[in-house]
């Protein structure tokens, strides 16, 4: 009888210690591995992205039609690369910009074209780093807003086709969800959904 009582008391003691350690671990700053960033920290992390690798779903809407693409992008210090994965008829088209040289390669046709002294190709609406530069360099035309669990960075330009751009960022993981581009009439012309994003 004494052995059973001692075993029960030891078991209760061990369970109490485990519960105590569990709660201390999750409430201490050093033990908790899920660190929540503030909205300001998330915004600064996004604005400091220089190099990344991403997979995107892109929807381009014009007056006459709507096209959808799946694209891989990679931006490093000396190179920007984009590969079309879908639709099938243009899959395998790779655009690479490196040291002032633009190379277009079609893997289906095994054709390549090189353009020397080409203007930097990532200065357009399809590139995340282009949006980031516009946002940082046009402080009087930028806006930050919040919708539920989303941070929205917005920048306006004095152009007709990409007048307004909005980058939607998930507050929980701090990663971009999508980039919306609207024309001067606030009609959506481009919607980019970030299905995968790795910051390099």
N, CA, C and O of each residue as an XYZ file, in Angstrom:
800
protein
N       0.819     -1.189      0.000
C       0.000      0.000      0.000
C       0.872      1.265      0.000
O       0.583      2.229     -0.709
N       1.962      1.246      0.820
C       2.851      2.398      0.865
C       3.523      2.622     -0.487
O       3.694      3.766     -0.911
N       3.905      1.544     -1.166
C       4.565      1.665     -2.467
C       3.623      2.281     -3.493
O       4.053      3.089     -4.317
N       2.345      1.911     -3.457
C       1.364      2.469     -4.401
C       1.154      3.951     -4.136
O       1.049      4.737     -5.078
N       1.091      4.343     -2.877
C       0.905      5.751     -2.516
C       2.123      6.564     -2.947
O       1.978      7.665     -3.479
N       3.295      6.038     -2.725
C       4.535      6.733     -3.120
C       4.588      6.865     -4.648
O       4.970      7.916     -5.163
N       4.213      5.819     -5.364
C       4.220      5.856     -6.830
C       3.241      6.902     -7.350
O       3.554      7.621     -8.298
N       2.075      6.995     -6.749
C       1.068      7.993     -7.174
C       1.585      9.398     -6.897
O       1.471     10.278     -7.749
N       2.160      9.619     -5.698
C       2.678     10.949     -5.351
C       3.838     11.348     -6.274
O       3.927     12.503     -6.691
N       4.709     10.412     -6.588
C       5.825     10.695     -7.505
C       5.287     11.029     -8.897
O       5.767     11.960     -9.544
N       4.302     10.277     -9.351
C       3.697     10.541    -10.667
C       3.057     11.914    -10.704
O       3.243     12.653    -11.671
N       2.311     12.271     -9.680
C       1.675     13.597     -9.613
C       2.740     14.684     -9.585
O       2.590     15.716    -10.239
N       3.816     14.461     -8.830
C       4.911     15.431     -8.771
C       5.569     15.634    -10.123
O       5.857     16.765    -10.514
N       5.809     14.543    -10.839
C       6.440     14.638    -12.170
C       5.523     15.375    -13.135
O       5.982     16.224    -13.899
N       4.238     15.060    -13.106
C       3.273     15.746    -13.986
C       3.225     17.227    -13.662
O       3.189     18.055    -14.573
N       3.224     17.583    -12.365
C       3.197     18.992    -11.962
C       4.443     19.723    -12.462
O       4.354     20.854    -12.940
N       5.604     19.073    -12.349
C       6.846     19.695    -12.821
C       6.817     19.881    -14.331
O       7.232     20.927    -14.829
N       6.332     18.879    -15.072
C       6.240     18.992    -16.534
C       5.299     20.115    -16.951
O       5.607     20.875    -17.869
N       4.158     20.223    -16.285
C       3.215     21.309    -16.600
C       3.866     22.654    -16.305
O       3.758     23.580    -17.108
N       4.533     22.773    -15.173
C       5.208     24.015    -14.819
C       6.267     24.387    -15.861
O       6.335     25.534    -16.303
N       7.088     23.414    -16.247
C       8.131     23.680    -17.249
C       7.530     24.066    -18.598
O       8.050     24.946    -19.285
N       6.437     23.409    -18.975
C       5.781     23.718    -20.242
C       5.322     25.173    -20.270
O       5.578     25.880    -21.245
N       4.648     25.628    -19.215
C       4.162     27.004    -19.182
C       5.295     28.002    -19.075
O       5.222     29.072    -19.680
N       6.339     27.688    -18.327
C       7.494     28.586    -18.247
C       8.193     28.694    -19.590
O       8.608     29.785    -19.982
N       8.330     27.581    -20.305
C       8.989     27.569    -21.615
C       8.243     28.433    -22.604
O       8.863     29.213    -23.327
N       6.921     28.316    -22.655
C       6.140     29.061    -23.636
C       5.972     30.523    -23.279
O       5.623     31.322    -24.149
N       6.205     30.904    -22.038
C       6.042     32.308    -21.689
C       7.366     33.058    -21.621
O       7.373     34.288    -21.591
N       8.479     32.343    -21.595
C       9.771     33.032    -21.532
C      10.206     33.452    -22.932
O       9.864     32.802    -23.920
N      10.963     34.544    -23.007
C      11.406     35.056    -24.304
C      12.429     34.138    -24.954
O      12.440     34.004    -26.178
N      13.283     33.506    -24.168
C      14.316     32.670    -24.760
C      13.792     31.312    -25.179
O      14.302     30.728    -26.135
N      12.785     30.793    -24.488
C      12.287     29.463    -24.800
C      11.249     29.441    -25.889
O      11.095     28.419    -26.558
N      10.529     30.526    -26.098
C       9.448     30.546    -27.064
C      10.021     30.731    -28.460
O      10.641     31.755    -28.748
N       9.821     29.758    -29.318
C      10.398     29.841    -30.663
C       9.484     30.549    -31.640
O       9.911     30.835    -32.759
N       8.257     30.845    -31.277
C       7.350     31.570    -32.163
C       7.368     33.040    -31.744
O       6.622     33.455    -30.858
N       8.215     33.800    -32.383
C       8.363     35.216    -32.053
C       7.499     36.021    -33.021
O       7.652     35.931    -34.239
N       6.617     36.787    -32.467
C       5.716     37.595    -33.268
C       6.360     38.953    -33.516
O       6.785     39.627    -32.578
N       6.429     39.350    -34.779
C       7.016     40.637    -35.129
C       5.924     41.707    -35.133
O       4.751     41.418    -35.371
N       6.329     42.929    -34.868
C       5.384     44.034    -34.945
C       5.122     44.359    -36.415
O       5.876     43.951    -37.299
N       4.057     45.088    -36.654
C       3.727     45.486    -38.026
C       4.858     46.306    -38.630
O       5.187     46.142    -39.804
N       5.450     47.186    -37.835
C       6.552     48.021    -38.329
C       7.763     47.167    -38.719
O       8.407     47.434    -39.733
N       8.073     46.144    -37.922
C       9.187     45.250    -38.243
C       8.910     44.476    -39.530
O       9.812     44.288    -40.346
N       7.680     44.032    -39.715
C       7.310     43.310    -40.941
C       7.478     44.219    -42.153
O       8.025     43.801    -43.174
N       7.011     45.452    -42.044
C       7.128     46.407    -43.155
C       8.602     46.664    -43.480
O       8.983     46.683    -44.650
N       9.428     46.861    -42.456
C      10.856     47.096    -42.694
C      11.528     45.876    -43.324
O      12.386     46.021    -44.194
N      11.140     44.677    -42.888
C      11.695     43.458    -43.502
C      11.362     43.405    -44.986
O      12.225     43.078    -45.801
N      10.120     43.723    -45.349
C       9.705     43.718    -46.756
C      10.481     44.766    -47.543
O      10.963     44.485    -48.640
N      10.605     45.970    -46.992
C      11.288     47.053    -47.697
C      12.797     46.820    -47.810
O      13.468     47.494    -48.591
N      13.330     45.880    -47.041
C      14.755     45.562    -47.114
C      15.056     44.352    -47.987
O      16.207     43.925    -48.072
N      14.040     43.792    -48.636
C      14.280     42.663    -49.537
C      15.063     43.159    -50.749
O      14.641     44.092    -51.433
N      16.181     42.541    -51.003
C      16.975     42.858    -52.196
C      16.999     41.680    -53.150
O      16.870     41.845    -54.363
N      17.164     40.492    -52.590
C      17.308     39.292    -53.404
C      16.268     38.275    -52.958
O      16.028     38.088    -51.765
N      15.654     37.620    -53.946
C      14.619     36.642    -53.616
C      14.449     35.630    -54.739
O      14.927     35.823    -55.857
N      13.754     34.549    -54.409
C      13.360     33.518    -55.368
C      11.877     33.288    -55.112
O      11.471     33.113    -53.962
N      11.049     33.284    -56.179
C       9.601     33.181    -55.986
C       8.940     32.415    -57.116
O       9.459     32.327    -58.229
N       7.780     31.865    -56.795
C       6.895     31.319    -57.815
C       5.607     32.127    -57.733
O       5.070     32.352    -56.649
N       5.120     32.557    -58.886
C       3.993     33.479    -58.942
C       2.882     32.956    -59.836
O       3.131     32.279    -60.834
N       1.647     33.283    -59.458
C       0.512     33.145    -60.362
C       0.174     34.567    -60.790
O      -0.106     35.425    -59.953
N       0.201     34.809    -62.085
C      -0.021     36.160    -62.599
C      -1.258     36.164    -63.480
O      -1.424     35.314    -64.354
N      -2.120     37.138    -63.231
C      -3.298     37.339    -64.071
C      -3.193     38.739    -64.667
O      -3.142     39.731    -63.939
N      -3.160     38.812    -65.992
C      -3.053     40.089    -66.701
C      -4.373     40.328    -67.421
O      -4.812     39.503    -68.223
N      -5.000     41.464    -67.130
C      -6.299     41.796    -67.707
C      -6.153     43.031    -68.581
O      -5.657     44.067    -68.137
N      -6.590     42.908    -69.828
C      -6.592     44.054    -70.735
C      -8.038     44.330    -71.132
O      -8.963     43.703    -70.617
N      -8.221     45.266    -72.046
C      -9.579     45.573    -72.503
C     -10.214     44.403    -73.235
O     -11.435     44.246    -73.206
N      -9.408     43.585    -73.888
C      -9.947     42.532    -74.744
C      -9.911     41.141    -74.135
O     -10.776     40.318    -74.438
N      -8.920     40.853    -73.274
C      -8.833     39.488    -72.754
C      -8.141     39.441    -71.403
O      -7.694     40.452    -70.861
N      -8.073     38.233    -70.887
C      -7.428     37.979    -69.607
C      -6.507     36.774    -69.771
O      -6.931     35.731    -70.270
N      -5.260     36.912    -69.358
C      -4.290     35.831    -69.482
C      -3.743     35.478    -68.106
O      -3.566     36.340    -67.245
N      -3.478     34.177    -67.920
C      -2.917     33.719    -66.658
C      -1.604     32.993    -66.919
O      -1.455     32.259    -67.896
N      -0.660     33.222    -66.013
C       0.663     32.647    -66.147
C       1.118     32.117    -64.791
O       0.699     32.609    -63.743
N       1.966     31.124    -64.830
C       2.712     30.706    -63.644
C       4.178     30.905    -63.988
O       4.665     30.418    -65.008
N       4.873     31.627    -63.121
C       6.217     32.109    -63.424
C       7.125     31.879    -62.219
O       6.688     31.982    -61.073
N       8.392     31.567    -62.489
C       9.428     31.547    -61.454
C      10.315     32.766    -61.665
O      10.696     33.089    -62.790
N      10.636     33.435    -60.567
C      11.546     34.577    -60.625
C      12.675     34.375    -59.630
O      12.503     33.761    -58.577
N      13.837     34.909    -59.993
C      14.960     34.932    -59.067
C      15.731     36.216    -59.275
O      16.077     36.574    -60.402
N      15.998     36.910    -58.176
C      16.782     38.141    -58.228
C      17.938     37.976    -57.251
O      17.726     37.765    -56.057
N      19.164     38.075    -57.765
C      20.357     38.040    -56.923
C      21.137     39.329    -57.175
O      20.663     40.219    -57.882
N      22.312     39.425    -56.606
C      23.088     40.666    -56.709
C      23.366     41.068    -58.150
O      23.236     42.242    -58.497
N      23.745     40.120    -58.989
C      24.158     40.446    -60.352
C      23.226     39.928    -61.439
O      23.520     40.071    -62.625
N      22.090     39.319    -61.042
C      21.265     38.665    -62.045
C      19.790     38.700    -61.668
O      19.423     38.594    -60.498
N      18.953     38.853    -62.699
C      17.502     38.722    -62.549
C      17.038     37.732    -63.606
O      17.385     37.853    -64.781
N      16.238     36.739    -63.170
C      15.833     35.677    -64.086
C      14.352     35.378    -63.894
O      13.842     35.340    -62.774
N      13.682     35.168    -65.017
C      12.266     34.820    -64.978
C      12.009     33.686    -65.969
O      12.431     33.748    -67.123
N      11.306     32.645    -65.500
C      10.968     31.517    -66.358
C       9.462     31.297    -66.335
O       8.850     31.237    -65.269
N       8.874     31.178    -67.513
C       7.439     30.908    -67.612
C       7.224     29.404    -67.512
O       7.817     28.629    -68.264
N       6.367     28.999    -66.573
C       6.050     27.585    -66.382
C       4.736     27.213    -67.063
O       4.592     26.095    -67.559
N       3.786     28.129    -67.092
C       2.488     27.920    -67.749
C       2.028     29.252    -68.308
O       2.357     30.292    -67.737
N       1.288     29.262    -69.389
C       0.657     28.182    -70.126
C       1.681     27.383    -70.948
O       2.799     27.835    -71.196
N       1.264     26.202    -71.351
C       2.172     25.272    -72.025
C       2.773     25.817    -73.312
O       3.924     25.519    -73.634
N       1.999     26.618    -74.055
C       2.501     27.085    -75.350
C       3.714     28.016    -75.236
O       4.450     28.191    -76.207
N       3.925     28.611    -74.059
C       5.121     29.457    -73.873
C       5.969     28.994    -72.688
O       6.897     29.689    -72.276
N       5.650     27.825    -72.146
C       6.440     27.286    -71.027
C       7.880     27.081    -71.471
O       8.148     26.661    -72.597
N       8.794     27.385    -70.568
C      10.213     27.206    -70.878
C      10.876     28.453    -71.435
O      12.074     28.432    -71.721
N      10.128     29.541    -71.599
C      10.744     30.790    -72.034
C      11.408     31.417    -70.809
O      10.757     31.707    -69.806
N      12.719     31.618    -70.921
C      13.507     32.144    -69.808
C      14.088     33.489    -70.222
O      14.700     33.618    -71.283
N      13.888     34.488    -69.369
C      14.447     35.816    -69.580
C      15.474     36.046    -68.477
O      15.157     35.942    -67.292
N      16.693     36.358    -68.870
C      17.763     36.579    -67.890
C      18.409     37.930    -68.162
O      18.769     38.245    -69.296
N      18.550     38.726    -67.100
C      19.251     39.996    -67.200
C      20.490     39.916    -66.323
O      20.411     39.668    -65.120
N      21.644     40.134    -66.962
C      22.899     40.042    -66.229
C      23.914     40.992    -66.842
O      24.225     40.899    -68.029
N      24.432     41.909    -66.024
C      25.481     42.850    -66.428
C      25.142     43.598    -67.715
O      25.960     43.668    -68.632
N      23.916     44.163    -67.782
C      23.512     44.965    -68.929
C      23.104     44.168    -70.152
O      22.825     44.742    -71.205
N      23.067     42.857    -70.025
C      22.743     41.996    -71.153
C      21.441     41.256    -70.863
O      21.296     40.628    -69.814
N      20.498     41.334    -71.798
C      19.228     40.614    -71.683
C      19.272     39.415    -72.618
O      19.533     39.556    -73.813
N      19.011     38.221    -72.059
C      18.997     37.003    -72.856
C      17.617     36.380    -72.783
O      17.087     36.139    -71.699
N      17.035     36.120    -73.958
C      15.762     35.406    -74.051
C      16.069     34.018    -74.588
O      16.743     33.866    -75.607
N      15.566     33.007    -73.888
C      15.818     31.633    -74.313
C      14.505     30.863    -74.298
O      13.782     30.864    -73.302
N      14.204     30.204    -75.417
C      13.018     29.361    -75.531
C      13.493     27.911    -75.556
O      14.060     27.452    -76.548
N      13.254     27.189    -74.449
C      13.756     25.815    -74.358
C      13.000     24.867    -75.283
O      13.560     23.854    -75.702
N      11.740     25.169    -75.612
C      10.987     24.303    -76.523
C      11.548     24.363    -77.940
O      11.638     23.348    -78.630
N      11.922     25.564    -78.359
C      12.454     25.749    -79.710
C      13.982     25.759    -79.742
O      14.586     25.769    -80.815
N      14.594     25.756    -78.576
C      16.039     25.848    -78.442
C      16.598     27.059    -79.198
O      17.583     26.960    -79.930
N      15.942     28.194    -78.997
C      16.360     29.450    -79.601
C      16.775     30.419    -78.507
O      16.208     30.429    -77.415
N      17.776     31.234    -78.823
C      18.265     32.203    -77.864
C      18.521     33.531    -78.571
O      18.987     33.559    -79.710
N      18.213     34.621    -77.888
C      18.472     35.955    -78.433
C      19.086     36.792    -77.316
O      18.588     36.789    -76.190
N      20.164     37.507    -77.624
C      20.851     38.328    -76.639
C      20.759     39.787    -77.068
O      20.992     40.123    -78.229
N      20.411     40.655    -76.106
C      20.345     42.098    -76.342
C      21.383     42.758    -75.444
O      21.328     42.621    -74.221
N      22.327     43.472    -76.050
C      23.375     44.168    -75.297
C      22.859     45.531    -74.838
O      21.958     46.101    -75.454
N      23.434     46.049    -73.753
C      23.115     47.370    -73.211
C      21.612     47.580    -73.041
O      21.074     48.619    -73.425
N      20.952     46.601    -72.471
C      19.498     46.645    -72.291
C      19.168     47.333    -70.973
O      19.843     47.108    -69.968
N      18.131     48.172    -70.971
C      17.695     48.836    -69.740
C      17.265     47.775    -68.733
O      16.740     46.728    -69.111
N      17.482     48.040    -67.501
C      17.240     47.065    -66.441
C      15.800     46.553    -66.467
O      14.859     47.332    -66.319
N      15.630     45.245    -66.656
C      14.307     44.678    -66.902
C      13.437     44.553    -65.670
O      12.228     44.366    -65.807
N      13.992     44.648    -64.472
C      13.153     44.488    -63.294
C      12.457     45.787    -62.899
O      11.813     45.848    -61.852
N      12.578     46.807    -63.712
C      11.850     48.039    -63.456
C      10.475     47.966    -64.107
O      10.125     48.813    -64.929
N       9.702     46.956    -63.739
C       8.333     46.855    -64.231
C       7.452     46.225    -63.169
O       7.934     45.807    -62.117
N       6.177     46.159    -63.445
C       5.178     45.775    -62.447
C       5.265     44.321    -62.002
O       4.671     43.974    -60.981
N       5.968     43.464    -62.711
C       5.998     42.052    -62.359
C       7.022     41.695    -61.284
O       7.035     40.564    -60.800
N       7.864     42.626    -60.913
C       8.970     42.323    -60.008
C       8.728     42.953    -58.643
O       8.387     44.132    -58.547
N       8.906     42.160    -57.587
C       8.723     42.627    -56.221
C       9.709     43.737    -55.879
O       9.336     44.725    -55.247
N      10.956     43.584    -56.289
C      11.956     44.608    -55.957
C      11.669     45.939    -56.654
O      12.079     46.989    -56.159
N      10.976     45.915    -57.785
C      10.567     47.152    -58.447
C       9.544     47.896    -57.590
O       9.636     49.110    -57.410
N       8.565     47.148    -57.061
C       7.574     47.772    -56.167
C       8.266     48.358    -54.939
O       7.962     49.480    -54.536
N       9.187     47.614    -54.346
C       9.878     48.068    -53.140
C      10.624     49.376    -53.405
O      10.559     50.302    -52.596
N      11.333     49.454    -54.532
C      12.056     50.689    -54.870
C      11.105     51.861    -55.082
O      11.376     52.971    -54.625
N       9.998     51.621    -55.769
C       9.006     52.687    -55.965
C       8.452     53.157    -54.632
O       8.291     54.358    -54.414
N       8.159     52.225    -53.743
C       7.608     52.589    -52.436
C       8.610     53.413    -51.632
O       8.234     54.406    -51.008
N       9.875     53.014    -51.641
C      10.897     53.722    -50.870
C      11.205     55.099    -51.450
O      11.525     56.025    -50.706
N      11.112     55.242    -52.766
C      11.517     56.490    -53.420
C      10.386     57.482    -53.665
O      10.635     58.563    -54.197
N       9.158     57.151    -53.295
C       8.014     58.045    -53.521
C       7.221     58.222    -52.233
O       6.021     57.949    -52.196
N       7.881     58.673    -51.191
C       7.243     58.720    -49.869
C       5.991     59.589    -49.832
O       5.089     59.321    -49.038
N       5.910     60.627    -50.673
C       4.720     61.477    -50.658
C       3.528     60.815    -51.357
O       2.399     61.289    -51.227
N       3.762     59.737    -52.088
C       2.684     59.052    -52.803
C       2.488     57.628    -52.304
O       2.001     56.773    -53.043
N       2.867     57.367    -51.047
C       2.715     56.027    -50.480
C       1.709     56.055    -49.335
O       1.426     57.100    -48.749
N       1.183     54.874    -49.040
C       0.199     54.748    -47.975
C       0.329     53.351    -47.368
O       0.566     52.375    -48.080
N       0.173     53.269    -46.056
C       0.152     51.985    -45.352
C      -1.206     51.866    -44.679
O      -1.643     52.775    -43.972
N      -1.875     50.727    -44.907
C      -3.162     50.492    -44.261
C      -3.231     49.047    -43.793
O      -2.347     48.241    -44.086
N      -4.292     48.734    -43.063
C      -4.434     47.410    -42.459
C      -5.858     46.914    -42.680
O      -6.820     47.665    -42.521
N      -5.980     45.642    -43.049
C      -7.265     44.976    -43.217
C      -7.180     43.624    -42.533
O      -6.553     42.706    -43.060
N      -7.793     43.484    -41.381
C      -7.764     42.210    -40.672
C      -6.348     41.757    -40.407
O      -5.608     42.430    -39.689
N      -5.957     40.634    -40.968
C      -4.639     40.046    -40.759
C      -3.664     40.409    -41.881
O      -2.698     39.688    -42.131
N      -3.924     41.532    -42.553
C      -3.134     41.911    -43.725
C      -2.645     43.354    -43.608
O      -3.385     44.250    -43.201
N      -1.387     43.550    -43.972
C      -0.801     44.892    -44.098
C      -0.803     45.227    -45.579
O      -0.447     44.381    -46.400
N      -1.200     46.446    -45.940
C      -1.250     46.849    -47.345
C      -0.325     48.041    -47.551
O      -0.505     49.095    -46.942
N       0.671     47.860    -48.422
C       1.547     48.956    -48.835
C       1.067     49.417    -50.200
O       0.864     48.603    -51.101
N       0.885     50.716    -50.352
C       0.331     51.249    -51.594
C       1.214     52.375    -52.113
O       1.704     53.204    -51.346
N       1.407     52.391    -53.420
C       2.156     53.475    -54.049
C       1.418     53.888    -55.316
O       0.887     53.048    -56.043
N       1.395     55.207    -55.571
C       0.750     55.733    -56.776
C       1.808     56.385    -57.649
O       2.774     56.966    -57.157
N       1.601     56.273    -58.964
C       2.511     56.860    -59.944
C       1.708     57.735    -60.900
O       0.482     57.647    -60.960
N       2.397     58.557    -61.624
C       1.752     59.432    -62.601
C       1.719     58.780    -63.976
O       2.057     59.416    -64.975
N       1.314     57.517    -64.033
C       1.218     56.825    -65.313
C      -0.203     56.290    -65.481
O      -0.956     56.189    -64.512
N      -0.557     55.954    -66.703
C      -1.913     55.514    -66.998
C      -2.150     54.059    -66.653
O      -3.184     53.731    -66.071
N      -1.214     53.166    -66.997
C      -1.471     51.732    -66.903
C      -1.082     51.096    -65.575
O      -1.676     50.093    -65.182
N      -0.113     51.647    -64.885
C       0.213     51.133    -63.551
C       0.186     52.288    -62.545
O       1.166     52.561    -61.852
N      -0.951     52.941    -62.492
C      -1.162     54.127    -61.671
C      -1.057     53.820    -60.178
O      -0.470     54.592    -59.421
N      -1.620     52.706    -59.763
C      -1.643     52.361    -58.344
C      -1.243     50.910    -58.159
O      -1.723     50.027    -58.871
N      -0.351     50.664    -57.190
C       0.080     49.309    -56.866
C      -0.128     49.085    -55.383
O       0.159     49.954    -54.561
N      -0.642     47.884    -55.048
C      -0.866     47.539    -53.651
C      -0.239     46.181    -53.369
O      -0.527     45.195    -54.048
N       0.619     46.146    -52.359
C       1.241     44.902    -51.932
C       0.570     44.466    -50.630
O       0.583     45.196    -49.638
N      -0.015     43.268    -50.647
C      -0.700     42.713    -49.484
C       0.259     41.760    -48.775
O       0.824     40.860    -49.397
N       0.441     41.963    -47.459
C       1.409     41.196    -46.676
C       0.684     40.499    -45.524
O      -0.117     41.115    -44.821
N       0.969     39.223    -45.341
C       0.395     38.445    -44.248
C       1.089     38.844    -42.943
O       2.313     38.759    -42.839
N       0.302     39.284    -41.940
C       0.890     39.686    -40.653
C       1.482     38.502    -39.889
O       2.441     38.671    -39.135
N       0.920     37.309    -40.076
C       1.372     36.155    -39.307
C       2.775     35.694    -39.686
O       3.597     35.417    -38.813
N       3.052     35.612    -41.002
C       4.373     35.128    -41.404
C       5.241     36.222    -42.031
O       6.408     35.979    -42.338
N       4.687     37.420    -42.224
C       5.467     38.538    -42.748
C       5.810     38.440    -44.224
O       6.704     39.143    -44.697
N       5.110     37.573    -44.966
C       5.427     37.390    -46.390
C       4.353     38.007    -47.275
O       3.180     38.047    -46.903
N       4.759     38.489    -48.450
C       3.780     39.023    -49.393
C       2.790     37.955    -49.848
O       3.165     36.813    -50.114
N       1.529     38.344    -49.931
C       0.477     37.470    -50.439
C       0.233     37.739    -51.916
O       0.229     36.824    -52.740
N       0.029     39.019    -52.235
C      -0.213     39.385    -53.626
C       0.099     40.848    -53.866
O       0.155     41.664    -52.947
N       0.301     41.146    -55.152
C       0.541     42.511    -55.617
C      -0.516     42.812    -56.661
O      -0.646     42.093    -57.651
N      -1.270     43.876    -56.438
C      -2.332     44.280    -57.353
C      -1.907     45.572    -58.041
O      -1.473     46.516    -57.381
N      -2.029     45.613    -59.364
C      -1.730     46.812    -60.137
C      -3.031     47.283    -60.775
O      -3.755     46.500    -61.389
N      -3.321     48.585    -60.620
C      -4.536     49.166    -61.189
C      -4.169     50.323    -62.110
O      -3.160     51.002    -61.917
N      -5.018     50.529    -63.117
C      -4.793     51.654    -64.016
C      -5.376     52.927    -63.405
O      -5.870     52.912    -62.277
N      -5.317     54.010    -64.145
C      -5.759     55.303    -63.636
C      -7.259     55.322    -63.300
O      -7.705     56.155    -62.510
N      -8.041     54.401    -63.901
C      -9.478     54.280    -63.608
C      -9.744     53.278    -62.481
O     -10.893     52.909    -62.239
N      -8.705     52.845    -61.806
C      -8.736     51.864    -60.713
C      -9.262     50.503    -61.163
O      -9.838     49.759    -60.370
N      -9.061     50.188    -62.430
C      -9.372     48.856    -62.961
C      -8.127     47.990    -62.782
O      -7.021     48.403    -63.131
N      -8.313     46.794    -62.239
C      -7.185     45.886    -62.014
C      -6.632     45.410    -63.355
O      -7.359     44.850    -64.175
N      -5.339     45.641    -63.566
C      -4.690     45.196    -64.797
C      -3.787     43.988    -64.564
O      -3.629     43.147    -65.448
N      -3.189     43.903    -63.362
C      -2.302     42.780    -63.025
C      -2.573     42.359    -61.588
O      -2.699     43.192    -60.690
N      -2.660     41.055    -61.394
C      -2.747     40.486    -60.045
C      -1.677     39.408    -59.944
O      -1.682     38.441    -60.706
N      -0.767     39.580    -59.004
C       0.320     38.627    -58.799
C       0.125     37.984    -57.437
O       0.092     38.670    -56.415
N      -0.003     36.669    -57.429
C      -0.116     35.926    -56.175
C       1.204     35.206    -55.929
O       1.683     34.459    -56.782
N       1.785     35.438    -54.758
C       3.066     34.817    -54.390
C       2.771     33.447    -53.771
O       2.437     33.357    -52.590
N       2.895     32.384    -54.569
C       2.613     31.036    -54.063
C       3.811     30.480    -53.293
O       3.644     29.672    -52.379
N       5.009     30.910    -53.660
C       6.234     30.545    -52.930
C       7.146     31.768    -52.935
O       7.243     32.474    -53.939
N       7.806     32.011    -51.817
C       8.744     33.127    -51.751
C       9.847     32.792    -50.773
O       9.596     32.489    -49.607
N      11.076     32.852    -51.265
C      12.253     32.632    -50.433
C      13.124     33.876    -50.532
O      13.547     34.267    -51.620
N      13.386     34.489    -49.388
C      14.226     35.672    -49.369
C      15.671     35.207    -49.241
O      16.021     34.472    -48.318
N      16.507     35.648    -50.185
C      17.910     35.182    -50.227
C      18.826     36.117    -49.470
O      20.032     35.879    -49.403
